[in-house]
């Protein structure tokens, strides 16, 4: 085993930090350049995908926050793999935003905005980025917070993710027809015949398998929590809180963004902004958990988040179901929609708000009780305890001195304090006279 000198170690740390800064610049630069292309694409008025500028802004926010949190962790702890994972997610988010905006602008204009063929850009992004997302996400849930697996068996989950991700890259690159994630662009390098059919069949299976591996990796966090000490448990609570927020917002995005996008685009934009905001809380919570996990009362914060996050998700589902139900009813009865559907939906939300909130608060009170603070002893109690301890020390010294026949066994210090307590103001008794060994012999 080759020993590494302190000079080489310092050089490696400087190289790691410099690399992290370069990756941060690339991530932020790619995200901002993608926003520039997105603004130009929106300005053409010929967008082939129904989206607003908020989509590009959200992607920029995700890229900057994830990359910045990763850089901050790497600067503090260059060997901690969690920082590199967050930086990698920010990098992938920035490149994804750039590739998407570049391809859309080329489709809207009919010409490439730069020297690179937009079809090739979309082909590379379509093949590489989904596997990168799955690999980084699964690695993060498997390794948070210390960068190690909860036990060696979980290495197989990461190995399976890498293998399935490589196979997914091949299938996405070879699938005939349009690209899976860039459906407005035909695949420039498809595989025809039975190979193309195999790629088409395997692609959804691999996507589902990778999603299952990510969920399985999240399960390892529960095992880690059960085996963790108090510090690591606080860190896991922060990460779980942010991940729960992200999951709730994802449900709302599916409900509002998917079911109501065609009729209420403002709600779809609101759901997307909420989804992005909660995605940003994950790296921020991780940064707090790793660096200053004692900053807030996380148990109380988790309880409140559970109540209002679940309440928001439930009411969003009730709203979506009610507005569709009442609208379908009035269209079926009168042949046209009516504003009464919105009034009845609002009434349903108003009547269900309080009982749902009270029930959720009850559940949160049972599951997320903040730890009781340790009692702080008063000044009087502390002084009394010190006096009792001092008396006990003095009595024990006197008994030991008598047993040894040595009154100077515990000499007092020059400043008037003995070795174990404050000054004894009583006058010391003279030591008993003992005959010398010579006198005893003579007698």
CORGI-V675215 format. One record per residue. NEAR is the number of other ideal C-beta (glycine too) atoms within 10 Angstrom. Layout:
near:NEAR
near:NEAR
This chain:
near:3
near:4
near:5
near:10
near:8
near:7
near:8
near:11
near:10
near:10
near:12
near:13
near:13
near:11
near:11
near:16
near:14
near:10
near:14
near:21
near:13
near:10
near:20
near:22
near:12
near:15
near:27
near:19
near:13
near:23
near:27
near:16
near:17
near:26
near:20
near:14
near:22
near:26
near:14
near:15
near:27
near:19
near:12
near:13
near:7
near:11
near:16
near:10
near:14
near:9
near:18
near:16
near:14
near:14
near:19
near:24
near:17
near:21
near:22
near:22
near:17
near:25
near:29
near:19
near:22
near:28
near:29
near:19
near:25
near:27
near:23
near:19
near:24
near:25
near:13
near:12
near:14
near:17
near:11
near:16
near:17
near:25
near:26
near:22
near:25
near:27
near:26
near:21
near:27
near:29
near:23
near:25
near:28
near:29
near:22
near:22
near:27
near:24
near:24
near:25
near:25
near:23
near:27
near:28
near:25
near:23
near:20
near:19
near:14
near:8
near:9
near:16
near:18
near:12
near:5
near:12
near:12
near:21
near:18
near:14
near:21
near:26
near:23
near:14
near:23
near:23
near:22
near:18
near:19
near:22
near:22
near:18
near:18
near:22
near:22
near:21
near:21
near:25
near:23
near:23
near:21
near:25
near:21
near:27
near:21
near:15
near:16
near:12
near:17
near:18
near:11
near:8
near:9
near:19
near:11
near:10
near:20
near:17
near:10
near:16
near:24
near:15
near:10
near:21
near:20
near:12
near:18
near:24
near:18
near:16
near:24
near:25
near:19
near:20
near:24
near:15
near:11
near:15
near:22
near:18
near:16
near:22
near:12
near:13
near:20
near:14
near:23
near:12
near:10
near:18
near:18
near:9
near:8
near:8
near:14
near:17
near:13
near:14
near:22
near:17
near:12
near:19
near:19
near:11
near:13
near:22
near:18
near:10
near:17
near:23
near:13
near:12
near:22
near:20
near:11
near:16
near:22
near:17
near:12
near:20
near:19
near:12
near:12
near:24
near:15
near:9
near:11
near:17
near:7
near:8
near:12
near:17
near:15
near:17
near:23
near:20
near:19
near:26
near:22
near:19
near:23
near:22
near:20
near:17
near:22
near:20
near:14
near:23
near:23
near:17
near:19
near:24
near:20
near:14
near:19
near:24
near:19
near:12
near:18
near:19
near:16
near:9
near:12
near:15
near:14
near:10
near:19
near:22
near:19
near:16
near:24
near:21
near:17
near:20
near:21
near:21
near:15
near:21
near:21
near:19
near:19
near:25
near:28
near:15
near:24
near:26
near:21
near:20
near:25
near:22
near:13
near:9
near:20
near:9
near:10
near:11
near:12
near:25
near:15
near:14
near:16
near:21
near:22
near:12
near:19
near:20
near:21
near:15
near:22
near:19
near:18
near:15
near:17
near:17
near:17
near:23
near:16
near:17
near:19
near:19
near:14
near:19
near:20
near:15
near:14
near:19
near:18
near:12
near:14
near:17
near:13
near:8
near:9
near:10
near:7
near:7
near:14
near:15
near:8
near:13
near:19
near:15
near:11
near:18
near:20
near:13
near:11
near:18
near:15
near:9
near:9
near:15
near:14
near:9
near:9
near:16
near:16
near:11
near:13
near:18
near:16
near:11
near:14
near:19
near:11
near:9
near:11
near:19
near:11
near:12
near:10
near:6
near:7
near:6
near:7
near:7
near:11
near:9
near:7
near:8
near:11
near:11
near:11
near:12
near:11
near:12
near:12
near:10
near:12
near:15
near:11
near:12
near:15
near:15
near:10
near:12
near:16
near:13
near:10
near:12
near:15
near:12
near:9
near:10
near:10
near:11
near:15
near:9
near:13
near:16
near:9
near:13
near:9
near:6
near:6
near:10
near:12
near:16
near:10
near:13
near:16
near:11
near:11
near:13
near:6
near:6
near:6
near:8
near:7
near:7
near:11
near:8
near:5
near:9
near:10
near:8
near:8
near:8
near:9
near:9
near:8
near:8
near:6
